């Protein structure tokens, strides 16, 4: 029977497994762990890797936090209740080589309690997405098909809907709905006994089934991403290609600071700022009205970000 302690154990084990796989792929840098406590309740394990052979900067973080529902949370996050609990894993990896995509993933669980300590609401959320700087269609298909396979065992209707949700969410609407990458899957506020998505009223999972769904999504991450690293990490690149990587990293920064719900939730609940902003890349460019040359590989990547494709 699912309990939040089971979720906490899974998230910490997943953090260990992902960090070990990433260190093995990098071959040089190791994660540095920073344990922190939140004065209002709980804390976390921030693990950062930097200046590696593969990763210029990255983090694989877990947090277990709780507290009293504040007026700010009621207004900004549209939740009500007396107290709350949240636990999840969030990661962002920014490679050195522009031929290796940036990636992000997050899996989380939230409980809301009444004044007597009874659970009055609970939900899961998560997803993973890929942000390449140069489009490799084989890599895109591999990443998406791995996510699809993990979700197909629960229902084959799930992946297409959550893929579309990801395209819509990881999107810089202020730039004419320009995606920050080529997507993946995204889902939020998935409640036991309710639909996995509003477009899937026929796909309803129990609490234990949702936990298994989260496990499947988290466990497939290394299979989705590590082969892409290994394929591309030793490719040669030019200063001009590094320049383009930093231009696209600017789009990543814009999304995370303007639109990302996780960033907003962390800041609104007095989360640890250093851990929340770990997702930002180390170097970026914000050139005025930068446009890639027509017909170039850079233009092809931008076109894929402006016009979502079906990769699986």
Secondary structure, 3 states (H helix, E strand, C coil): CCCHHHHHHHHHHHHHHHHHHHHHHHCCCCCEEEEEECCCCEEEEEEEEECCCCEEEEEEEEEEEEEECCHHHHHHHCCCCCEEEEEEEEEEEEECCCCCCEEEEEEEEEEEECCCCCEEEEEEEEEEEEECCCCCHHHHHHHHHHHHHHHHCCCCCHHHHHHHHHHHHCEEHHHCCEECCCCEEEEEEECCCCECCCCCCCCECCHHHHHHHHHHHHHCHHHHHHHHHHHHCCCCCCHHHHHHHHHHHHHHHHHHHHCCHHHHHHHHCCCCHHHHHHHCCCCCCCCCCCCCCCCCHHHHHHHHHHCCCCCC
